[in-house]
Amino acid sequence: MDLRRKLELLADAAKYDASCASSGTERRDSRGGGLGSTEGMGICHAHTPDGRCISLLKVLLTNACVYDCAYCINRASSNVPRARFTVRELVNLTLDFYRRNYIEGLFLSSGIIRSPDYTMERIVEVARLLREEHGFRGYIHLKTIPDAAPELLAEAGRHADRLSINVELPEAHSLKTLAPEKDAPGIRRAMARMRERIAAAQEAKRTERRAPAPRFAPAGQSTQMIIGADAADDAAVLRSSATLYASYGLKRVYYSAYSPIPDASRLLPPAPPPLVREHRLYQADWLLRFYGFELEEILAGGEGGMLDLGVDPKLAWALKHRGEFPVDVNRAPREALLRVPGLGAKTVERLLAARRHGAIRAADLARLKLSLPKLLPFLITADHRPRGGVLDSAGLRRLVAPETGFLRAVQPRQLSLL
């Protein structure tokens, strides 16, 4: 099979992995030359928190797999064309794409071939050759295999900017049913070992004054959950995420809506979940991490353990807690402003800085390109106060969210490098 056909198959197979990001890393030492960069513009596959775009070659080493996970298109019993890169092919492809200015980094995952150790050895070898033989300083994200030997995972962390292990499903009993070869406790143990190594490297960097501290996955670790492949509701998903963040210091939990596959098991649902469910989970995840919301507060905005699909979780909470509003933008503390529908965390910081120099008016909010119809029923400014009864109105939801709020049910596409 020629290289172009391999790339076509293995880049397409990688689109099911949502945990492709490039935030939080650090620059590698540029002394002595080398290739690649962790910042810049190109074919955009990922955004960093400060707005930069990082172009990543997102690909599998192989889509062959000895595991037979019911939800996976690449499972052993799946009737799909198979392909496999050699280590050298993938190294040369990455370097060639970098030199053509197509990419600035690599996201590498793989099906399991022969054994977890055999597969992990080849994933690590790709990263090692890029770093040590070719001086590649660009971003590398490796998807690791929890059953692989700890020393292989340790070596992966020395070459990669970020590591990730997929927990796959929100609940351990679902994983046992749909992916019996995978071990939920084993996945957690591997994540715990990564957390310890990442923490040790960070501590060494803080305390070591003379020699450079050893690197280990400076951008941390992440994971992914498939949503809608089992019966877990949003409450179960978010509780699992909260536990992962607290226990393993994850940078991100990614949510990937289940996509029906050919010849699917009867254990799987016949239709995918609405794509907006995935979007609402990301919004709720953000509220947990950056807006000071407790999990039960977020879940109270929906019904029966599911988030309200019609409006975002913050607005759903506000509609059920109207007594907390209106909030005075010129006097309220940061914590109260973060709960106002339509105000993001960065906007709140800008408002706090601006009000030190003068009173904030409605026109100032408009200049920030904020949605005034959504904001003003919940907010007091120097020249605005919500008219009497608006917060108690039965039509408030229609007023602040006139559209249904549902996203178009389209499948996201991965950019082609061909």
C-alpha positions in Angstrom: 0.0 0.0 0.0 1.4 3.4 -1.0 2.1 6.1 1.6 -0.7 8.4 0.3 -3.3 5.6 0.8 -2.0 4.9 4.3 -2.3 8.5 5.2 -5.8 8.7 3.8 -6.9 5.8 6.0 -5.1 6.6 9.2 -5.7 10.3 9.3 -9.4 9.6 8.7 -9.4 6.9 11.5 -7.9 9.5 13.9 -10.9 11.8 13.6 -12.8 9.9 16.3 -10.3 11.0 19.0 -11.4 14.5 20.3 -8.6 14.9 22.8 -6.4 16.8 20.4 -5.1 20.1 21.9 -1.9 22.0 22.2 -2.3 24.2 25.2 -0.1 24.5 28.3 3.3 23.4 26.9 6.6 25.2 27.1 9.3 25.9 24.5 12.1 23.5 24.1 15.7 24.6 24.2 16.6 26.0 20.8 20.4 25.9 21.3 22.1 23.8 18.7 19.3 24.2 16.2 16.4 21.9 15.5 13.0 21.8 13.7 9.5 22.7 14.7 7.7 25.2 16.9 5.0 25.1 19.6 3.5 28.3 18.3 2.5 29.9 15.0 -0.1 29.7 12.3 -0.9 27.0 9.8 -3.6 24.4 9.1 -5.5 24.9 12.3 -6.2 21.7 14.2 -6.1 23.1 17.7 -6.4 26.4 19.6 -4.4 27.4 22.6 -6.1 29.5 25.4 -4.3 32.7 24.3 -5.8 32.4 20.8 -2.8 30.9 18.9 -3.4 28.2 16.3 -1.3 25.0 16.3 -1.3 22.8 13.2 -1.0 19.2 14.1 -0.7 16.0 12.0 -3.4 13.9 13.7 -2.9 10.3 12.7 -2.9 6.7 13.9 0.2 4.5 13.7 -2.2 1.7 12.7 -6.0 1.2 12.6 -5.5 -2.6 13.2 -6.4 -3.7 16.7 -6.5 -6.9 18.7 -9.2 -5.5 21.0 -12.8 -5.8 20.1 -14.4 -2.7 21.8 -18.0 -2.6 20.6 -18.1 1.1 20.0 -14.9 1.4 18.0 -14.8 1.5 14.2 -11.3 -0.1 14.3 -12.2 -3.1 16.6 -10.8 -6.5 15.7 -14.1 -7.7 14.2 -14.7 -4.6 12.1 -14.7 -5.0 8.3 -12.7 -1.9 7.4 -9.5 -1.5 5.3 -6.4 -1.7 7.5 -3.2 0.2 7.2 0.0 0.6 9.2 2.9 3.1 9.1 6.4 2.0 9.8 8.2 4.1 12.4 10.4 5.7 9.8 7.5 6.4 7.4 5.7 8.4 10.1 8.9 10.2 11.2 9.6 11.2 7.6 6.0 12.2 7.0 6.0 14.5 10.0 9.2 16.1 9.0 8.1 16.5 5.4 4.8 18.1 6.4 6.7 20.4 8.8 9.1 21.5 6.1 6.2 22.3 3.7 4.6 24.4 6.5 1.6 22.1 6.7 2.0 21.3 10.4 3.9 22.3 13.5 3.3 19.2 15.7 2.1 15.7 15.9 -0.9 14.0 17.6 -0.2 10.2 17.5 -2.5 7.4 18.6 -2.8 3.8 17.5 -4.7 0.6 17.6 -3.2 -2.3 19.6 -1.0 -4.5 17.5 0.4 -7.7 19.0 0.5 -6.4 22.5 0.3 -3.1 24.5 4.1 -3.1 25.0 4.9 -3.7 21.3 2.6 -0.9 20.2 3.8 1.5 22.9 7.4 0.9 21.9 6.7 2.0 18.4 4.8 5.1 19.5 7.7 6.1 21.7 10.2 5.3 19.0 8.5 7.8 16.7 8.7 10.5 19.3 12.3 9.6 20.2 13.6 9.7 16.7 11.9 13.1 16.1 13.4 14.6 19.2 16.9 13.0 19.3 17.8 12.2 15.7 16.1 15.1 14.0 16.0 17.8 16.7 12.3 18.3 16.3 11.1 20.9 18.9 7.4 21.0 17.8 4.5 19.9 19.9 4.0 16.2 20.3 0.9 14.7 21.9 1.0 10.9 22.4 -2.0 8.7 23.2 -0.7 6.2 25.6 -1.7 2.6 26.4 -2.5 2.0 30.1 -1.5 -1.7 29.9 2.0 -0.9 28.6 5.0 -1.2 30.9 5.5 1.8 33.2 9.0 2.4 31.9 7.5 2.8 28.4 5.0 5.4 29.7 7.9 7.1 31.5 9.9 7.4 28.3 6.9 8.7 26.4 6.6 11.5 28.9 10.2 12.5 28.3 9.6 13.1 24.6 6.0 14.3 24.6 4.5 17.6 25.5 1.2 16.0 26.5 0.1 12.5 27.2 -3.4 11.1 27.4 -5.1 7.9 28.3 -8.8 7.5 27.3 -11.1 6.4 30.1 -13.5 5.6 27.2 -16.8 5.5 29.1 -18.1 7.4 32.2 -18.9 4.2 34.2 -16.7 1.2 34.9 -19.5 -1.3 34.4 -20.2 0.1 30.9 -16.6 -0.3 30.0 -16.6 -3.9 31.2 -19.7 -4.6 29.0 -18.6 -2.8 25.8 -14.8 -3.2 26.0 -14.1 -6.3 28.1 -10.4 -6.3 27.3 -9.9 -2.9 28.9 -9.5 -2.5 32.6 -11.0 0.6 34.3 -8.8 0.2 37.5 -5.7 -0.3 35.3 -6.5 2.9 33.4 -6.8 4.8 36.7 -3.5 3.4 38.0 -1.7 4.5 34.8 -3.2 8.0 35.2 -2.1 8.1 38.8 1.5 7.2 37.8 1.5 9.9 35.2 0.2 12.4 37.7 3.1 11.6 40.1 5.7 11.9 37.3 4.3 15.2 36.0 4.2 16.6 39.6 7.7 15.5 40.3 9.0 17.1 37.1 7.2 20.4 38.0 8.6 20.3 41.5 12.1 19.7 40.2 11.7 22.7 37.8 10.7 24.9 40.7 13.5 23.9 43.0 16.5 23.0 40.7 18.6 26.1 40.3 21.7 25.0 38.4 21.0 22.1 36.1 17.9 22.0 33.8 15.2 19.9 35.4 14.1 16.7 33.6 11.1 17.2 31.4 8.0 15.1 31.7 4.9 16.0 29.7 5.0 19.7 30.6 1.5 20.2 29.1 0.1 17.5 31.5 -2.4 14.7 30.7 -5.9 14.6 29.3 -8.5 12.0 28.7 -11.7 11.4 26.6 -15.1 10.0 27.3 -17.6 8.7 24.7 -21.1 10.1 25.3 -24.2 8.3 24.4 -22.8 4.8 23.8 -24.2 3.6 27.1 -27.0 4.6 29.4 -25.0 7.1 31.6 -26.8 10.4 32.0 -25.1 13.8 32.2 -24.9 13.6 36.0 -22.8 10.4 35.8 -20.6 12.0 33.1 -19.9 15.1 35.0 -19.4 13.3 38.3 -16.8 11.1 36.6 -15.1 14.2 35.2 -15.1 16.0 38.6 -13.4 12.9 40.1 -10.8 12.7 37.3 -9.9 16.4 37.7 -9.6 16.1 41.5 -7.8 12.8 41.6 -5.4 13.0 38.6 -4.8 16.7 37.9 -6.0 16.4 34.3 -5.7 19.4 32.0 -8.9 18.5 30.1 -11.6 15.9 29.9 -12.9 15.7 26.3 -16.4 14.5 25.4 -17.0 12.8 22.1 -20.6 12.0 21.0 -21.0 8.4 20.0 -21.1 7.9 16.3 -22.9 4.8 15.0 -20.6 2.4 13.2 -21.3 -0.3 10.6 -22.3 -3.8 11.9 -22.7 -2.3 15.4 -23.4 -4.5 18.4 -26.9 -4.8 19.7 -25.6 -3.4 23.0 -25.2 0.0 21.3 -27.9 2.5 20.6 -29.1 2.6 17.0 -28.9 6.4 16.8 -26.3 9.0 18.0 -27.1 11.4 20.8 -27.9 14.9 19.8 -24.6 16.7 19.1 -25.8 19.6 21.3 -25.5 17.3 24.3 -21.7 17.1 23.8 -21.7 20.9 23.5 -23.6 21.3 26.8 -21.3 19.0 28.6 -18.3 21.1 27.5 -20.1 24.2 28.8 -20.9 22.5 32.1 -17.3 21.4 32.4 -16.1 25.0 31.9 -18.5 26.1 34.7 -17.0 23.6 37.1 -13.4 24.5 36.3 -13.5 28.3 35.8 -16.7 29.8 37.1 -17.0 28.5 40.7 -20.1 26.4 40.1 -20.7 23.2 42.1 -21.8 20.1 40.3 -25.2 19.9 41.9 -25.9 23.5 41.0 -25.3 22.8 37.3 -27.4 19.6 37.4 -30.3 21.5 39.0 -30.7 23.5 35.8 -31.9 20.4 34.0 -34.2 17.5 34.7 -33.7 13.8 35.5 -29.9 13.9 35.5 -29.7 15.5 32.1 -28.7 19.1 31.2 -31.2 21.4 29.5 -30.5 21.1 25.8 -32.4 24.3 24.9 -30.2 26.7 26.8 -26.6 26.8 28.1 -26.1 25.5 31.7 -25.4 28.9 33.2 -28.6 30.4 31.8 -30.5 27.3 32.9 -29.2 27.9 36.5 -30.0 31.6 36.3 -33.6 30.9 35.2 -34.1 28.7 38.3 -32.4 31.2 40.6 -33.9 34.5 39.6 -33.7 35.8 43.2 -29.9 36.1 42.7 -30.4 38.8 40.1 -30.1 41.6 39.0 -26.4 41.9 39.7 -24.8 45.4 39.8 -21.9 45.3 37.3 -20.2 48.3 39.1 -20.3 46.8 42.6 -20.8 43.0 42.5 -17.8 40.8 43.4 -16.2 38.7 40.8 -18.0 35.5 41.9 -21.4 37.1 41.3 -20.5 38.5 37.9 -19.2 35.0 36.8 -22.8 33.7 37.3 -24.4 36.3 35.0 -25.5 34.7 31.7 -23.6 36.1 28.8 -20.5 37.1 30.8 -17.4 35.0 30.2 -14.4 34.7 32.6 -12.2 37.0 30.5 -14.9 39.6 30.1 -15.5 39.7 33.9 -11.8 40.4 34.4 -12.0 43.3 31.9 -15.1 44.7 33.6 -13.4 44.5 37.0 -10.4 46.4 35.6 -12.6 49.0 33.8 -14.8 49.9 36.7 -11.8 51.1 38.7 -11.6 54.0 36.3 -15.3 54.9 35.9 -18.9 53.7 36.0 -19.8 51.0 33.4 -22.8 51.7 31.2 -24.9 49.6 28.8 -23.1 51.1 25.9 -19.8 49.9 27.3 -21.1 46.4 27.3 -22.2 46.8 23.7 -18.7 47.9 22.8 -17.4 44.6 24.2 -19.7 42.9 21.6 -21.8 41.3 24.4 -25.3 40.2 23.8 -27.4 42.9 25.5 -30.8 41.1 25.2 -29.3 38.2 27.1 -27.4 40.3 29.6 -29.6 43.2 30.6 -32.4 41.3 32.3 -29.8 40.1 34.8 -27.6 43.1 35.1 -27.6 46.7 36.6 -25.4 49.3 35.0 -24.9 53.0 35.7 -27.7 53.8 33.3 -29.8 50.6 33.3 -32.0 48.7 35.7 -34.2 45.8 34.6 -37.8 46.9 34.3 -40.1 45.8 37.1 -41.3 42.2 36.9 -39.0 41.1 34.0 -37.1 38.6 36.2 -40.4 37.1 37.4 -41.9 36.9 33.9 -42.9 33.6 32.5 -41.6 34.7 29.2 -38.1 35.4 30.4 -36.6 32.3 28.8 -38.1 33.3 25.4 -36.7 36.9 25.9 -33.1 35.9 26.7 -33.0 32.8 24.4 -35.4 33.6 21.5 -34.0 30.7 19.4 -34.3 27.1 20.4 -30.6 27.0 21.2 -30.1 23.7 19.4 -27.1 23.3 17.3 -27.3 22.0 13.8 -26.8 18.2 13.9 -23.8 18.1 11.6 -20.7 15.9 12.0 -17.4 17.7 12.6 -14.9 17.2 9.8 -11.1 16.9 10.2 -9.1 18.9 7.7 -7.5 16.9 5.0 -3.7 17.2 4.5 -3.9 15.5 1.1 
